[in-house]
Structure formats: structure tokens, C-alpha cells
Amino acid sequence: MSIKRIGILTGGGDVPGLNSVIKGVVYRAEPLGWEVVGIRRGWEGLTHLNLADPESRNTYIKTLDRANTRTIDRTGGTMLHTSRTNPLRMRRLPGHLDPALYPLLKTERKGVVSETYDVTLGVEANLEGLDVDYLVAIGGDDTLSYAAHLKSRGVKVVCIPKTMDNDVRNTEYCIGFSTAITRAMDAVNRQRSTIGSHERLGIFRVFGRDAGYTALYTAYVTSARCAIPEYKFDLQLMIDLLLADKRSNPSNYSIVILSEGAEWQGYEVTEYGEPDAYGHRKKFSVAESFSQAVTDGNKNRKSSVETVVSDLTYDLRSGEADFLDKMIASTFAGMAMDTIRNGGSGLMTGIVNGCYQMVEIPDPKLGPRTVDVDNMYNTARYRPSYDNKLGLSVFLTKP
């Protein structure tokens, strides 16, 4: 079998389990006599790399072997580092690139015209210059959308899905999700003593801009109410339910889990800051807004309601991966290498109907995978649905 050089990168937000994938790829490559080159800082490593500059090579390229990956799976994050670079929409070019060689795209958003460059030709040139035969891209919707673009241009790419939101299409599971739920469950249960001691309403905000899986599954394992982006809830009904929970609890407290993208009827989402490379702006905390709504809604009641707001977002992606994420990450790494060994490309590792499968890289135009509200969310009680699970896969999703 001829020697192959495998490039590997991690893009977007970090999650626990990424280092297990990297190590898995390296450990599978060595017995095959293949080389693995790590591309640092995600897609930035291929847009900003100047092959003629030794310092640039040192910044963006790292040869990987058993010696320097032996212990990386014992920590969270990604040893290759990451970024939210989008080679199709770059506002500024690295100094060594000639703007005349790259297509300039003009887009308008809310009356503001912006110009960005498509640096795909530079990415392809760097892959060729590095003698990369196959590229393993690990990421969520944004990272994988560019991988799909490279696939359409003939680049041999194999993808591995990761995101705490668990919202990548064509798979029931993404690396990082189990650890995120475990972290959220622990945080919620730890804070029960404080929330109960002060007899308050605990409001927890978790990740989930477009999909509510993180809030839904956290609520599932903590027996809490939740709000998800897929369903706009009735504000007063939610408050009434939480106050009823509070009164019926011997410790006189209640809890609700909110996705960052959750909304109630009539609520206007406020965003701030510059859009990132994929057009996403930060959202002001819906948890803080909901807390204020609870306070305002109870001004005329005989007794006031105190709230405590906890933002669990970034805490959920820190630290070592749990058992499930380590196992799935290592398995996805092996599946990717099996695919490459068999000459396959343009595919993504996934879990379908509870079974490991190689699937199509999602079509970026379809957007993220969202919660099946009819089967997974009780819109009358603002809780996960607990009934009719017989025959479902372990992740509780229908085929």
C-alpha cells in the first residue's frame, strides 16, 4: 500500500473529545505507514499558511506521531487549536496573498454592504503543497459546510461531526454532546442546594442557537422545564408553571433550562457585536431577559419571586471528555481511517438508528438539524416528552 499523507484540522468551537479523534487518527495511521500532518487553527491554517515562509509553516503545521499525541486524550480542547475562519468569506487577506487572484464578493445585510474574498484557490494550493492526499475535517455545521465545498471541487475530504448543540444533519450524535449534558446536569444539581436555600427560581442558559437538544436533554435528566428555539412559548404560562412547581416543592424552588436561542411569543431577540465568519452575531442572554420578565410580571402579586441566573454555556465545553464522547470520538477516528484505506472520500462519520455509519456530508443549504417538537417536546407542559420511546435508538430520535 502506498504511503498516504493525511491532513487533519479542528474548526469552530472546541468540545471535549477532539483530542481523542486526533490521537485515534494518528494511532491508526502509523501501522499503515501513513503520515499525519496537523493543520493548526482550523481553516485559518490553510488560508494563512505561506509555504515559502518557515515561520508560517511552524505556526500552522505540526507533524503528528505517537510521541506527541500519546497523552492528548486526557485533556479537553484541541491540541491543534481552532478558529472560526470561513475561506469563502474572508474580510481581509493575509499579507502574502495577492487580492487580484481571489474572487471578491459583495453582500448586503440590513443595508450594510460588505466585501469578502473567496480564498479556496489558496486552500487548495496549500493542500497540494503539503502533499496532503486526504483531509480529515472535524467540526460542526460551519466547518463542515466548507468541507462540503471542497468536496464539490474534488478535494478528498472525510468529515467528523462535533458540536455541543448536536445539530449536524445526517447523524444522531456529534462529539461533545454527552459531556455537555453531563456537565449541565452536574451544574444544575449542584446549584439546587443554593437555589433551594434561598427559595428562588433557578434559570439556566445553555448553548443552542438554532436547535434545542442541549436544553431538552438537560431537562430530561434533571426533571426540569425547558424552552427551545423550535417552539415559542407563552410567557405567562411558563411563569405560572414554574411558580406552581415552586409551591409544590418542599424546598420552595423551581428550575428552568433555556436554550440561548429560545424565545417567547412577542420576545424580540437582540444581537450585538460584529458577525463572525459565518454570519452569526452574539445574542443577549435570554435568561437575563426571562428573569426580568418574571420580576416585572410579579410586581402586582402579594409575594415577590427572586430569581438566580446561571450561564452554563462555556463551562459545558471545558475539561476532559466523558466515557461516551471518548468512545465515539475514537470510533469515528477509526471509521474515517477505514474509509480512507478503502479509497472512500466525501463522507462523514455518523450514528443512524443507533448504529455507526458513513453518511453524506450535510448540504449547507439545509441548515442545522432541529428538535422534532411533535415527538420530543411537550408544548403544554414545556418539558421533554417521556412517553412512547419503545423501539427508538439510544438517542431517542425517530428514523
VOGU-3710 file (C-alpha; in Angstrom, 3 decimals, decimal comma):
1> msikrigilt> 0,000/0,000/0,000  1,413/3,382/-0,982  2,251/5,947/1,657  -0,514/8,473/2,200  -0,321/11,822/3,931  -3,372/12,678/5,996  -4,124/16,276/6,943  -6,312/16,869/9,996  -7,882/20,026/11,438  -10,431/21,111/14,031
11> gggdvpglns> -12,663/24,110/13,371  -15,258/26,177/15,214  -15,850/25,897/18,943  -13,824/23,376/20,923  -15,513/20,421/22,629  -14,228/17,550/24,771  -13,292/14,577/22,599  -11,432/16,345/19,805  -8,057/15,145/21,053  -9,354/11,569/21,107
21> vikgvvyrae> -10,125/11,869/17,395  -6,688/13,283/16,634  -4,961/10,549/18,607  -7,141/7,878/17,008  -6,220/9,005/13,503  -2,507/9,092/14,324  -2,523/5,680/16,006  -4,349/4,103/13,055  -2,059/5,762/10,507  1,258/4,553/11,921
31> plgwevvgir> 0,794/0,782/11,312  -0,284/1,606/7,751  2,892/3,581/7,174  0,959/6,793/6,606  1,959/10,275/7,723  -0,337/12,659/9,596  0,110/16,413/9,425  -1,842/18,575/11,845  -3,195/21,849/10,477  -3,452/24,368/13,294
41> rgweglthln> -6,257/26,884/13,899  -8,839/25,222/11,677  -9,387/26,614/8,203  -7,120/29,548/9,097  -4,242/27,095/8,882  -4,946/26,656/5,164  -5,865/30,259/4,321  -2,961/31,917/6,123  -0,208/29,354/5,579  2,693/30,669/3,500
51> ladpesrnty> 4,641/27,597/2,422  7,641/29,728/1,457  7,964/31,124/4,993  9,473/28,764/7,626  7,905/30,778/10,452  4,467/30,425/8,871  4,981/26,688/8,471  5,953/26,458/12,127  2,837/28,381/13,142  0,307/26,433/11,129
61> iktldrantr> 1,744/22,956/10,534  2,593/20,260/13,079  3,714/16,748/12,195  1,825/14,312/14,415  3,070/10,985/15,723  2,547/8,647/18,655  5,044/10,512/20,805  3,309/13,897/20,656  -0,265/12,549/20,753  0,158/9,816/23,390
71> tidrtggtml> -1,480/11,738/26,257  -3,609/14,335/24,490  -6,873/12,441/25,012  -6,578/13,028/28,754  -7,471/16,707/28,354  -10,239/18,702/26,736  -9,970/21,275/23,968  -7,943/20,631/20,838  -4,165/20,382/20,689  -4,367/21,726/17,119
81> htsrtnplrm> -6,234/24,847/18,274  -9,150/26,235/16,332  -10,764/29,306/14,766  -13,995/30,354/13,085  -12,342/31,172/9,765  -14,508/30,810/6,654  -12,341/30,654/3,494  -15,386/31,590/1,394  -15,999/34,841/3,289  -12,732/36,453/4,361
91> rrlpghldpa> -12,863/40,169/5,103  -9,096/40,573/4,919  -6,387/38,591/3,184  -3,059/37,564/4,721  -0,245/39,849/3,582  1,366/37,282/1,292  -1,764/36,798/-0,858  -2,456/38,952/-3,936  -6,062/40,264/-3,815  -6,210/40,240/-7,606
101> lypllkterk> -6,059/36,429/-7,602  -9,110/35,828/-5,397  -12,806/36,435/-6,179  -14,340/39,411/-4,360  -17,917/39,007/-3,194  -20,213/41,877/-2,196  -23,082/41,129/0,182  -25,712/43,350/1,790  -27,159/42,802/5,262  -29,607/45,298/6,760
111> gvvsetydvt> -28,434/47,990/4,373  -24,741/47,454/5,099  -22,606/46,323/2,156  -19,562/44,197/2,946  -16,824/42,791/0,752  -15,239/39,403/1,333  -12,788/37,188/-0,526  -13,089/33,549/-1,540  -9,682/32,022/-0,751  -10,476/28,490/-1,890
121> lgveanlegl> -7,742/28,563/-4,532  -5,224/29,324/-1,809  -6,550/26,500/0,368  -6,233/24,029/-2,490  -2,728/25,264/-3,309  -1,624/24,738/0,298  -3,100/21,238/0,426  -1,229/20,386/-2,756  1,962/21,996/-1,455  1,736/19,933/1,722
131> dvdylvaigg> 1,233/16,749/-0,342  -1,988/16,029/1,550  -3,804/13,083/-0,017  -6,828/13,164/2,294  -8,124/15,839/4,640  -9,934/14,913/7,869  -12,072/17,888/8,926  -13,608/17,854/12,410  -16,283/20,427/13,120  -19,894/21,499/13,290
141> ddtlsyaahl> -22,213/22,916/10,651  -19,973/25,844/9,762  -16,725/23,897/9,456  -18,423/21,066/7,576  -20,128/23,467/5,172  -16,730/24,444/3,813  -15,647/20,808/3,747  -18,689/20,162/1,543  -17,494/22,962/-0,735  -14,064/21,356/-1,046
151> ksrgvkvvci> -15,708/18,013/-1,803  -17,627/19,634/-4,662  -14,296/20,757/-6,107  -12,774/17,286/-5,998  -10,762/17,510/-2,783  -10,620/14,184/-0,920  -12,127/15,007/2,443  -13,601/12,905/5,255  -15,576/14,679/7,988  -16,228/14,028/11,666
161> pktmdndvrn> -19,113/15,915/13,347  -18,663/17,687/16,666  -20,820/20,202/18,488  -22,428/20,501/21,896  -25,623/21,528/20,107  -25,832/18,051/18,490  -27,447/19,694/15,463  -25,434/18,385/12,492  -27,690/16,722/9,934  -27,391/13,062/8,853
171> teycigfsta> -26,248/11,892/12,302  -27,961/11,398/15,639  -24,824/12,231/17,582  -21,960/14,739/17,483  -18,812/14,599/19,600  -19,066/16,814/22,686  -22,788/16,401/23,291  -22,661/13,776/26,046  -20,037/15,668/28,023  -22,044/18,882/27,678
181> itramdavnr> -25,168/17,234/29,088  -23,170/15,591/31,889  -21,614/18,963/32,811  -25,008/20,726/32,667  -26,686/18,032/34,771  -23,960/18,259/37,408  -24,145/22,072/37,492  -27,918/22,131/37,829  -27,934/19,509/40,572  -25,112/21,223/42,462
191> qrstigsher> -26,975/24,508/42,455  -30,199/23,010/43,785  -28,883/23,442/47,339  -28,283/27,158/46,852  -31,473/27,807/44,896  -33,449/25,841/47,476  -31,775/27,535/50,441  -32,895/30,922/49,141  -36,256/29,630/47,803  -35,630/31,041/44,347
201> lgifrvfgrd> -36,439/30,337/40,715  -33,297/28,991/39,034  -32,832/29,976/35,390  -30,102/28,157/33,459  -28,903/29,161/29,995  -27,170/26,601/27,792  -25,912/26,570/24,208  -28,344/26,082/21,326  -28,665/28,946/18,855  -30,907/27,138/16,374
211> agytalytay> -31,570/23,740/17,964  -32,705/22,874/21,473  -31,079/19,481/22,036  -28,776/20,663/24,841  -31,610/22,271/26,817  -34,030/19,418/26,070  -31,716/16,600/27,162  -30,500/18,513/30,220  -34,135/18,987/31,230  -34,768/15,284/30,512
221> vtsarcaipe> -32,175/14,115/33,043  -32,871/16,815/35,669  -36,699/16,664/35,520  -36,863/20,370/34,707  -38,895/22,501/32,370  -37,161/23,914/29,315  -37,505/26,286/26,383  -36,077/25,537/22,943  -35,630/27,610/19,748  -38,035/25,385/17,804
231> ykfdlqlmid> -41,085/26,478/19,816  -42,019/29,960/21,050  -43,541/29,562/24,481  -46,272/31,553/26,205  -44,525/33,737/28,781  -47,267/33,842/31,390  -47,955/30,116/31,102  -44,273/29,335/31,645  -44,138/31,612/34,685  -47,334/30,114/36,114
241> llladkrsnp> -45,980/26,573/35,667  -42,699/27,457/37,361  -44,461/29,153/40,258  -46,696/26,101/40,658  -43,550/23,919/40,666  -42,084/26,166/43,322  -45,140/25,975/45,588  -45,373/22,204/45,308  -41,681/21,693/46,068  -40,986/21,136/49,811
251> snysivilse> -37,876/23,304/49,400  -39,898/26,015/47,629  -37,790/26,385/44,476  -38,105/25,558/40,764  -35,816/25,313/37,753  -35,991/26,042/34,020  -33,398/25,359/31,276  -33,287/27,841/28,385  -31,529/27,395/25,050  -29,624/30,518/24,075
261> gaewqgyevt> -31,925/30,774/21,028  -35,174/30,255/22,966  -37,931/32,856/22,562  -41,352/33,501/23,960  -44,253/34,907/21,994  -43,622/38,621/21,455  -39,984/38,468/22,554  -37,548/40,239/20,262  -34,082/38,729/20,128  -31,334/41,324/20,479
271> eygepdaygh> -27,970/40,655/18,900  -24,720/42,537/19,322  -21,183/42,681/18,006  -19,787/42,026/14,554  -20,934/38,866/12,744  -18,394/36,068/12,783  -17,013/34,490/9,619  -20,258/32,564/9,131  -22,598/35,497/9,757  -23,512/34,718/13,389
281> rkkfsvaesf> -23,810/37,524/15,926  -23,909/37,076/19,685  -27,316/37,139/21,347  -28,072/38,999/24,553  -28,894/36,482/27,268  -32,461/35,235/27,044  -32,019/34,024/30,636  -31,482/37,574/31,895  -34,436/38,778/29,839  -36,634/35,999/31,209
291> sqavtdgnkn> -35,520/36,793/34,748  -36,560/40,409/34,257  -39,893/39,298/32,786  -40,545/37,152/35,860  -39,763/40,082/38,147  -41,890/42,512/36,132  -44,763/40,047/35,928  -44,908/39,641/39,687  -44,802/43,277/40,757  -48,525/43,290/41,423
301> rkssvetvvs> -48,569/39,946/43,248  -48,636/39,715/47,034  -45,262/37,989/47,210  -42,227/38,655/45,074  -40,200/35,958/43,323  -36,434/36,010/43,468  -34,511/34,545/40,554  -30,944/33,384/40,095  -29,476/33,210/36,584  -26,653/30,830/35,684
311> dltydlrsge> -24,977/30,874/32,280  -23,613/27,379/31,746  -22,537/27,827/28,134  -18,732/27,818/28,046  -18,394/25,683/31,154  -20,014/22,820/29,223  -17,188/22,625/26,693  -14,334/22,613/29,190  -12,413/19,739/30,696  -11,904/16,091/29,818
321> adfldkmias> -14,439/14,168/27,730  -16,705/11,647/29,404  -16,796/7,941/28,543  -19,331/8,214/25,725  -17,575/11,074/23,964  -14,190/9,342/24,226  -15,599/6,110/22,860  -17,479/7,725/19,979  -14,578/10,051/19,150  -12,140/7,136/18,949
331> tfagmamdti> -14,631/5,100/16,910  -15,266/7,976/14,493  -11,490/8,279/14,026  -11,282/4,598/13,146  -14,222/4,858/10,746  -12,596/7,805/8,967  -9,354/5,882/8,547  -11,194/2,770/7,327  -12,916/4,937/4,719  -9,606/6,380/3,541
341> rnggsglmtg> -7,959/2,946/3,483  -10,789/1,700/1,267  -10,413/4,653/-1,099  -13,540/6,492/0,010  -13,953/10,256/0,454  -16,607/12,935/0,555  -18,296/11,241/3,525  -18,926/11,931/7,215  -18,911/9,619/10,205  -22,267/9,364/11,911
351> ivngcyqmve> -24,725/7,416/14,022  -28,033/6,481/12,376  -30,744/4,473/14,160  -28,213/3,941/16,934  -25,643/2,360/14,593  -22,320/3,680/13,302  -22,467/4,574/9,608  -20,664/6,612/6,995  -23,109/9,223/5,685  -23,202/12,104/3,246
361> ipdpklgprt> -21,677/15,409/4,329  -24,722/17,589/5,092  -25,936/20,053/2,486  -25,157/23,507/3,999  -28,301/24,946/2,430  -30,492/22,798/4,682  -29,211/24,384/7,900  -28,912/22,605/11,253  -30,857/19,563/12,422  -33,623/20,627/14,799
371> vdvdnmynta> -35,710/19,043/17,525  -38,764/17,064/16,424  -41,198/19,052/18,551  -44,190/16,758/17,984  -42,381/13,708/19,328  -39,771/15,107/21,706  -41,227/18,227/23,375  -44,416/18,619/25,414  -45,697/22,044/24,322  -48,392/22,127/27,024
381> ryrpsydnkl> -46,004/21,499/29,932  -42,737/22,853/28,470  -40,964/19,611/29,289  -39,337/16,827/27,288  -41,721/14,079/26,198  -41,094/10,955/28,265  -43,624/8,601/26,667  -43,637/6,362/23,577  -39,905/5,609/23,488  -40,150/1,886/22,763
391> glsvfltkp> -38,153/0,992/19,661  -36,217/4,256/19,476  -32,426/4,407/19,340  -30,477/5,273/22,480  -30,567/8,966/21,486  -34,397/8,957/21,391  -34,730/10,133/17,800  -37,017/8,634/15,184  -35,527/7,253/11,927
//
